[in-house]
Amino acid sequence: MTLRKTHSRLGAGIVAALAACALAVSASPASASASSGYINGGATWTDDFGDEGLLSTSSYSNSSATCLWQQILWAEGANESDGTNFDLGDADGVFGSNTQHATKRLQVTWGLADSFNDADGKVGSNTFGYADSKLRFASGSTASGEYLRVKYDGAVRDLDFLRTQEGRYILYTSGSQAGGGAVYASYTANYCD
C-alpha cells in the first residue's frame, strides 16, 4: 500500500511538473532580438515584432532594422515633418528627425499616444508590437532551408518580407551598399543607404 501511494504521488508530481513546464513554455514571450543582431521572429510569425530592440535617434539609428521600420512608415502613409507622406526614398536606414516625426504621427494615428506632443517617436515594444497585428502569412514554410513570406498590411500599401527558418527578417531595398535586393534586417549594419 505504501509503495502504491508513493508511486501515485510520484506520478502526480511528474504530471504536475510537466504541465507547469508546458505552461511556462507556451506562455513565455519570444526572446528579444537586438542581442542576436537581427530583427528576429519568435515561435510564430504572429508575434515577431513586439520584443524587438528599441529604434530611435539614439538607438540603432543607422541600421537595416531602422530601414525595415521606415518601410513600414511608407506602407502606412505616415506624414513627414513637411506634411508630405513618407516615401520609399526616405527609407535609408538612418533614424533622423524626419523618421522620428513620422513615427510620432503614426503613434497618434494608431492610438498609442493622445497627441503629437505625447508621442515619443521611438519604436519600442508598444509601437513594434502594434505592427505585429498587421503581419499576415503570404506563403512558404519555416521548414529546413525554406523561407516564409510574410506580408505587412499597411494602411496605404503592403510590404513583403521574407523570414528565414531561424526567424531572421529579410527586406527588399534599393540601397547602394547592398547593390539593391534582399538584405537582412540587421541592427549592426545599414545596407539601405
C-alpha positions as MATLAB code, in Angstrom:
seq = 'MTLRKTHSRLGAGIVAALAACALAVSASPASASASSGYINGGATWTDDFGDEGLLSTSSYSNSSATCLWQQILWAEGANESDGTNFDLGDADGVFGSNTQHATKRLQVTWGLADSFNDADGKVGSNTFGYADSKLRFASGSTASGEYLRVKYDGAVRDLDFLRTQEGRYILYTSGSQAGGGAVYASYTANYCD';
ca = [
       0.000    0.000    0.000;
       2.821    2.453    0.818;
       4.540    1.688   -2.484;
       1.303    2.297   -4.376;
       0.744    5.708   -2.641;
       4.360    6.725   -3.263;
       4.073    5.660   -6.909;
       0.791    7.613   -7.300;
       2.277   10.708   -5.651;
       5.390   10.447   -7.801;
       3.254   10.103  -10.946;
       1.069   13.046   -9.930;
       4.179   15.095   -9.215;
       5.660   14.297  -12.626;
       2.391   15.173  -14.390;
       2.173   18.468  -12.452;
       5.792   19.311  -13.297;
       5.260   18.546  -16.990;
       2.079   20.641  -17.052;
       3.858   23.570  -15.369;
       6.748   23.275  -17.823;
       4.379   23.192  -20.818;
       2.525   26.227  -19.485;
       5.782   28.115  -18.936;
       6.983   27.331  -22.451;
       3.716   28.319  -24.112;
       3.338   31.490  -22.033;
       6.883   32.714  -22.445;
       7.339   35.585  -24.884;
       9.734   35.418  -27.791;
      13.219   36.487  -26.814;
      14.420   39.968  -27.657;
      16.202   40.100  -30.965;
      18.563   43.063  -30.741;
      21.104   40.885  -28.957;
      21.006   38.447  -31.889;
      21.858   41.320  -34.241;
      18.720   40.985  -36.391;
      15.001   41.562  -36.358;
      14.213   38.024  -35.475;
      10.863   36.325  -35.130;
       9.689   34.216  -32.252;
       7.977   30.877  -32.354;
       5.400   32.046  -34.895;
       5.247   34.927  -37.360;
       2.301   36.437  -35.453;
       4.477   37.661  -32.564;
       7.633   38.739  -34.343;
       7.981   42.466  -33.683;
       6.783   43.066  -30.104;
      10.058   42.016  -28.478;
      12.431   43.889  -30.759;
      15.139   46.300  -29.690;
      14.365   49.990  -29.367;
      14.815   52.041  -32.539;
      15.268   55.786  -32.085;
      17.561   58.697  -32.892;
      19.996   57.300  -30.316;
      19.425   53.537  -30.515;
      20.237   51.505  -33.656;
      19.808   54.764  -35.537;
      21.893   53.674  -38.548;
      20.792   50.157  -39.401;
      18.817   47.914  -41.698;
      16.428   47.382  -38.760;
      15.632   51.106  -38.969;
      15.205   50.674  -42.730;
      12.554   47.986  -42.104;
      10.737   50.419  -39.807;
      10.976   53.174  -42.411;
       9.393   50.852  -44.970;
       6.537   50.356  -42.502;
       6.180   54.153  -42.253;
       5.946   54.235  -46.048;
       3.352   51.440  -46.097;
       1.295   53.313  -43.510;
       1.462   56.627  -45.371;
       2.907   58.354  -42.296;
       3.492   62.094  -42.631;
       6.906   63.703  -42.685;
       7.739   66.957  -40.918;
       6.928   68.928  -44.104;
       3.423   67.360  -44.228;
       4.082   65.071  -47.195;
       3.834   61.312  -46.962;
       6.928   59.342  -46.040;
       8.241   57.967  -49.340;
      10.219   54.845  -50.078;
      13.209   57.027  -50.973;
      13.243   58.131  -47.310;
      13.963   54.533  -46.246;
      17.725   54.962  -45.897;
      18.233   53.200  -42.555;
      19.030   56.439  -40.718;
      16.659   57.222  -37.837;
      16.801   61.008  -38.012;
      14.371   63.783  -37.171;
      12.173   63.018  -40.202;
      11.763   59.363  -39.180;
      11.114   60.432  -35.599;
       8.425   62.882  -36.763;
       6.737   60.269  -38.985;
       6.866   57.757  -36.127;
       5.183   60.228  -33.769;
       2.446   60.870  -36.336;
       1.915   57.128  -36.740;
       1.784   56.588  -32.971;
      -1.061   59.110  -32.794;
      -2.845   57.506  -35.779;
      -2.576   54.077  -34.130;
      -3.919   55.412  -30.819;
      -0.640   54.815  -28.988;
      -0.457   58.488  -27.970;
      -3.170   61.088  -27.400;
      -1.357   63.822  -29.283;
       1.786   64.500  -31.282;
       3.386   66.046  -28.173;
       2.561   62.927  -26.124;
       4.140   60.572  -28.687;
       7.768   59.632  -28.003;
       8.790   58.954  -31.621;
      10.618   55.775  -30.552;
       9.913   52.320  -31.900;
       9.689   50.169  -28.784;
       7.585   47.238  -27.673;
       4.251   49.109  -27.946;
       4.880   50.559  -31.400;
       6.601   47.488  -32.840;
       4.016   45.351  -31.043;
       1.185   47.179  -32.784;
       2.884   46.488  -36.117;
       2.657   42.773  -35.207;
      -1.114   42.946  -35.655;
      -0.584   43.872  -39.311;
       1.554   40.863  -40.269;
      -0.108   38.247  -42.469;
       1.014   34.873  -43.760;
       1.555   35.041  -47.521;
       3.242   31.752  -48.463;
       6.091   29.412  -47.762;
       7.228   27.441  -44.787;
       9.718   27.541  -41.938;
      10.866   24.035  -42.823;
      14.561   23.375  -43.187;
      16.126   25.671  -45.752;
      12.861   27.320  -46.755;
      11.578   30.867  -46.375;
       8.294   32.125  -45.078;
       6.849   35.081  -46.960;
       5.136   37.481  -44.561;
       3.010   40.386  -45.735;
       2.760   43.621  -43.785;
      -0.757   45.001  -44.314;
      -0.241   48.782  -44.286;
      -2.961   51.410  -44.416;
      -1.769   52.661  -47.840;
       0.262   49.772  -49.276;
       1.523   46.316  -48.412;
       5.080   45.113  -47.888;
       6.587   41.686  -48.417;
       9.235   40.356  -46.064;
      10.994   37.025  -46.046;
      11.576   35.160  -42.797;
      14.272   32.506  -42.576;
      13.920   29.209  -40.765;
      15.808   30.823  -37.855;
      13.300   33.709  -37.820;
      15.551   36.427  -39.285;
      13.732   39.017  -41.336;
      14.862   39.922  -44.842;
      13.678   43.099  -46.522;
      13.969   44.357  -50.067;
      15.933   47.525  -50.664;
      17.355   49.607  -53.459;
      20.264   50.761  -51.278;
      23.609   51.336  -52.946;
      25.684   49.478  -50.304;
      23.970   46.176  -50.955;
      23.508   46.913  -54.642;
      19.786   46.646  -54.042;
      17.876   43.457  -53.452;
      17.270   41.415  -50.343;
      19.151   42.186  -47.104;
      18.863   41.037  -43.505;
      17.152   43.474  -41.134;
      20.317   43.977  -39.105;
      20.758   46.096  -36.002;
      24.502   46.402  -36.584;
      24.759   47.234  -40.299;
      22.950   49.517  -42.720;
      22.540   48.130  -46.224;
      19.755   50.534  -47.172;
      21.623   53.797  -47.704;
];
